[in-house]
Amino acid sequence: MEISIVILTKNAGRKFKKVLASVFDQKIDKTVEVVIIDSGSKDKTLKIAKKFSAKRGSASGGKIAKILEIQPHEFDFGKTKNLAITLCQGKYIVFLSQDALPQNEWWLKNLIQPLEQKVGVAGVYSRQIPYKRTNLFQQYALSFLYPEKETNIILGNVFFSNVSSVIKKEVFEQIKFPENIPMSEDQAWAKMAVNAGYKIFYAPDSVVFHSHNYSFWKNFKRNFDSGLSLKKLGLTDRRNFWQGGLKYIWGEIIFLFWKRNIFFVLYIPDLIIYEGFRVLGFWLGVHYQWLPISWRKRCSLFKKNLE
């Protein structure tokens, strides 16, 4: 087995059927298996997975090799991914979010290619583009983090995203995902890999649809968890945060003007609120130790590993 695709699921919804269909329709001349770990779905996620397991195959002979069910309280981004990799037979481990839809049939080949063609690359991540009806703020965020051209550094830190990524299993045997943090285990892994002498590569021609229309409050919570996780991992830098943040917001204003011309002024109030919640959430996350546990839980989306 050459490629193992890991998908962590919980109430993936109707879109999951399209995601699996796209995965099995990839054009690649390598053997592929899919490993699914579900943490308590109450919808038809497992039913969809089992149907594909029973009848689907791909041009490369791909199949769903394993469907493992765990309890919701057992889920942890880093720990569950570490568990998934132990179930994989492939030398390349691909991570794909349950709601990330490959744009075309070359997503997987273009994702894997840098590992085979470039020396010293330990991990590669895809470009993310928004679904239709995604709000302008999320559209800009994706265009900022996932540009059309190659890039490796975002806001002064090594960037990496397990929404759609691949790592060499041999590297995982040396560097595992950190556990017991709310999120950002992917960026921490990338940072450790770079510190160990490996390279992280961005593949903009490997594209997935992936976006969320977060409310102001959910935007706050997600960024609180991000700030807390990065603080625990030692990946925060005050200077880069403020310098990068100002650059980001200025770019966002230009983006709104480009999209809406003179009517962009109508979006300024929402921009102030949206970015205010985002910055406040991240800042409080970085300074989570100032808050009692009960407050941290109110601010957190995942409500685990907040000590």
C-alpha distance (Angstrom), angle and dihedral (degrees) to the residues before:
residue distance angle dihedral
M1 . . .
E2 3.81 . .
I3 3.82 105.2 .
S4 3.80 130.0 34.1
I5 3.82 117.6 -170.5
V6 3.80 114.6 -156.3
I7 3.81 119.9 -158.5
L8 3.81 120.6 -179.8
T9 3.79 111.1 -157.2
K10 3.77 142.6 -169.1
N11 3.80 120.7 158.2
A12 3.80 91.5 -22.3
G13 3.82 92.9 174.9
R14 3.79 130.2 -154.0
K15 3.80 93.4 -41.1
F16 3.79 90.1 68.6
K17 3.80 91.5 74.3
K18 3.81 90.0 57.8
V19 3.79 91.2 46.7
L20 3.81 93.4 54.0
A21 3.81 92.1 43.6
S22 3.79 90.0 53.4
V23 3.81 91.9 47.1
F24 3.80 91.9 54.2
D25 3.81 92.6 44.8
Q26 3.80 93.6 60.0
K27 3.79 117.0 126.9
I28 3.79 107.6 -131.7
D29 3.80 132.4 130.7
K30 3.79 95.4 -135.5
T31 3.79 133.7 93.3
V32 3.81 112.4 -99.7
E33 3.80 135.7 -165.8
V34 3.80 130.1 -178.2
V35 3.82 123.5 -142.6
I36 3.81 118.3 -166.4
I37 3.80 125.9 -168.6
D38 3.80 114.0 -170.9
S39 3.79 121.9 -165.5
G40 3.79 103.9 -160.1
S41 3.80 109.5 -45.8
K42 3.80 114.8 -172.2
D43 3.81 96.3 -173.8
K44 3.82 129.7 64.1
T45 3.82 96.0 -71.0
L46 3.80 95.7 112.6
K47 3.80 92.2 41.7
I48 3.82 90.0 54.7
A49 3.81 91.9 47.0
K50 3.80 93.0 49.5
K51 3.81 91.6 49.8
F52 3.79 90.3 54.3
S53 3.79 89.6 44.7
A54 3.78 90.5 55.6
K55 3.79 101.4 46.4
R56 3.81 114.4 8.7
G57 3.76 129.5 99.5
S58 3.78 135.2 159.1
A59 3.77 136.9 -137.1
S60 3.80 86.7 -93.1
G61 3.79 94.0 49.6
G62 3.78 93.0 -101.1
K63 3.79 122.4 173.8
I64 3.79 142.6 168.6
A65 3.78 99.4 -95.7
K66 3.79 99.4 -179.7
I67 3.82 139.6 14.8
L68 3.79 111.1 -171.8
E69 3.81 123.0 -175.4
I70 3.80 120.7 -154.0
Q71 3.80 131.9 175.1
P72 3.83 118.0 -95.3
H73 3.82 92.2 -116.7
E74 3.81 89.8 55.9
F75 3.80 93.1 60.5
D76 3.79 118.4 109.3
F77 3.81 122.0 158.0
G78 3.79 95.8 -130.0
K79 3.79 98.6 32.5
T80 3.81 94.6 47.0
K81 3.81 92.2 48.9
N82 3.80 90.1 49.5
L83 3.80 88.4 51.9
A84 3.80 91.7 48.2
I85 3.79 92.7 53.7
T86 3.82 91.3 55.5
L87 3.82 87.0 59.9
C88 3.80 93.3 51.7
Q89 3.80 125.1 97.1
G90 3.81 97.8 -172.1
K91 3.79 124.9 102.3
Y92 3.81 88.2 -139.0
I93 3.83 117.0 55.1
V94 3.80 114.9 -157.0
F95 3.81 121.2 -164.9
L96 3.80 118.9 -156.8
S97 3.80 126.3 175.7
Q98 3.78 116.0 -127.1
D99 3.82 90.9 -116.8
A100 3.82 97.8 42.4
L101 3.79 109.3 105.5
P102 3.83 117.9 -161.8
Q103 3.79 108.3 -122.6
N104 3.79 94.9 -140.4
E105 3.80 144.9 -8.1
W106 3.82 93.1 -84.3
W107 3.83 96.6 61.3
L108 3.80 94.5 102.0
K109 3.80 97.8 41.7
N110 3.81 91.7 49.5
L111 3.80 90.6 47.7
I112 3.80 94.5 51.3
Q113 3.80 97.0 41.4
P114 3.86 98.9 80.8
L115 3.82 90.8 55.4
E116 3.79 89.4 58.2
Q117 3.79 99.7 38.8
K118 3.81 104.3 38.3
V119 3.79 125.3 64.6
G120 3.80 119.6 -123.4
V121 3.81 97.7 9.6
A122 3.82 112.4 145.2
G123 3.79 100.2 174.5
V124 3.79 141.7 15.4
Y125 3.80 130.1 -165.4
S126 3.79 132.6 -161.7
R127 3.76 134.3 -122.9
Q128 3.82 114.8 -101.9
I129 3.80 121.9 -147.9
P130 3.81 127.7 -176.1
Y131 3.77 127.7 -100.5
K132 3.78 117.6 -122.5
R133 3.82 114.8 -78.9
T134 3.78 92.2 31.1
N135 3.80 111.8 147.0
L136 3.80 119.2 -107.3
F137 3.81 94.2 -111.3
Q138 3.80 92.1 57.9
Q139 3.80 91.0 42.9
Y140 3.78 89.4 56.6
A141 3.81 93.3 45.7
L142 3.80 90.7 55.8
S143 3.80 93.6 45.5
F144 3.82 88.9 51.1
L145 3.80 97.0 47.5
Y146 3.82 97.3 35.3
P147 3.82 109.7 36.0
E148 3.78 125.2 178.8
K149 3.81 92.1 -107.5
E150 3.80 131.0 60.8
T151 3.80 117.6 -81.5
N152 3.81 135.3 162.1
I153 3.79 107.0 -177.0
I154 3.82 127.1 62.1
L155 3.84 121.7 -178.9
G156 3.79 91.4 -18.2
N157 3.81 96.5 -57.2
V158 3.78 132.4 95.9
F159 3.78 106.3 -98.4
F160 3.79 128.1 -148.0
S161 3.80 135.0 155.2
N162 3.79 129.8 -158.4
V163 3.80 90.8 -159.7
S164 3.80 82.1 95.7
S165 3.78 118.4 -5.5
V166 3.78 145.6 124.6
I167 3.80 131.8 -143.3
K168 3.78 132.8 -176.7
K169 3.78 111.1 -105.4
E170 3.79 90.3 -140.9
V171 3.82 88.8 60.8
F172 3.81 90.8 48.6
E173 3.79 88.6 57.4
Q174 3.82 86.4 63.9
I175 3.82 100.6 32.9
K176 3.79 121.1 34.3
F177 3.79 128.6 -174.7
P178 3.80 114.0 -88.5
E179 3.79 113.7 -109.9
N180 3.80 136.4 -146.9
I181 3.80 97.6 40.4
P182 3.83 124.6 113.3
M183 3.82 95.0 -122.0
S184 3.86 145.2 -39.2
E185 3.79 92.9 83.9
D186 3.81 87.5 135.5
Q187 3.81 94.7 58.4
A188 3.80 90.7 45.0
W189 3.80 90.7 52.3
A190 3.80 91.0 49.6
K191 3.80 91.6 49.8
M192 3.81 91.4 50.8
A193 3.81 90.7 47.7
V194 3.81 91.8 52.0
N195 3.81 90.9 47.0
A196 3.80 87.6 53.0
G197 3.80 90.5 56.3
Y198 3.80 101.0 -96.5
K199 3.79 128.5 123.9
I200 3.81 130.2 -123.5
F201 3.79 116.6 -147.1
Y202 3.80 132.7 -160.2
A203 3.83 116.1 -145.5
P204 3.82 108.2 -162.9
D205 3.81 92.0 178.4
S206 3.82 89.8 62.9
V207 3.80 100.0 77.9
V208 3.80 135.3 -177.4
F209 3.77 132.0 178.9
H210 3.79 108.4 -122.7
S211 3.80 130.2 148.7
H212 3.80 143.7 130.4
N213 3.78 132.8 -152.1
Y214 3.80 97.2 -137.9
S215 3.78 120.2 -166.3
F216 3.80 117.6 -127.1
W217 3.81 91.1 -100.1
K218 3.80 95.4 45.7
N219 3.80 88.7 47.7
F220 3.82 87.8 54.5
K221 3.82 92.8 49.3
R222 3.78 95.3 47.0
N223 3.79 91.7 51.2
F224 3.81 91.1 45.8
D225 3.81 88.5 57.7
S226 3.80 90.5 45.6
G227 3.80 92.9 51.7
L228 3.81 92.9 45.5
S229 3.80 92.6 48.5
L230 3.80 94.9 47.1
K231 3.81 90.2 47.3
K232 3.79 91.4 52.8
L233 3.78 89.4 48.5
G234 3.80 93.6 48.9
L235 3.81 92.7 -119.2
T236 3.80 99.8 124.4
D237 3.77 123.3 106.7
R238 3.81 117.0 -178.2
R239 3.80 95.3 -155.4
N240 3.79 94.9 48.5
F241 3.81 90.5 44.5
W242 3.80 95.1 56.1
Q243 3.81 96.1 37.4
G244 3.78 92.2 46.1
G245 3.80 91.7 43.0
L246 3.80 93.1 55.6
K247 3.81 90.6 47.5
Y248 3.80 89.8 49.4
I249 3.82 95.3 50.8
W250 3.81 93.1 45.5
G251 3.80 88.9 51.8
E252 3.79 89.6 48.4
I253 3.82 91.4 55.5
I254 3.81 90.3 50.9
F255 3.81 89.5 47.8
L256 3.81 91.6 52.7
F257 3.80 90.9 49.1
W258 3.81 90.6 49.5
K259 3.81 91.3 50.1
R260 3.82 99.3 41.5
N261 3.83 105.5 18.1
I262 3.82 111.5 -156.0
F263 3.80 91.1 -5.8
F264 3.81 89.5 68.7
V265 3.82 87.5 92.8
L266 3.81 87.8 71.8
Y267 3.81 88.4 64.9
I268 3.80 96.3 50.5
P269 3.85 95.5 89.7
D270 3.81 91.2 51.5
L271 3.81 89.9 44.4
I272 3.81 91.4 54.7
I273 3.81 92.1 48.9
Y274 3.83 95.1 42.4
E275 3.79 94.7 48.2
G276 3.80 91.6 39.6
F277 3.80 90.5 57.6
R278 3.81 91.2 44.5
V279 3.81 95.5 50.2
L280 3.81 93.7 42.0
G281 3.80 91.6 49.2
F282 3.79 93.0 50.1
W283 3.81 93.3 44.5
L284 3.82 92.3 50.7
G285 3.80 89.4 46.9
V286 3.79 91.1 54.3
H287 3.82 88.4 50.1
Y288 3.81 95.0 39.6
Q289 3.80 91.8 133.9
W290 3.80 88.8 71.3
L291 3.81 89.7 63.8
P292 3.82 127.9 74.9
I293 3.81 115.8 -117.1
S294 3.82 92.0 -105.6
W295 3.82 90.7 58.1
R296 3.79 92.4 45.8
K297 3.81 89.7 55.8
R298 3.80 90.8 51.5
C299 3.78 90.4 51.2
S300 3.80 96.1 44.7
L301 3.78 128.9 87.7
F302 3.81 94.3 -159.0
K303 3.83 99.6 33.0
K304 3.81 93.8 -155.0
N305 3.80 133.4 108.8
L306 3.81 93.8 16.0
E307 3.80 98.1 138.5
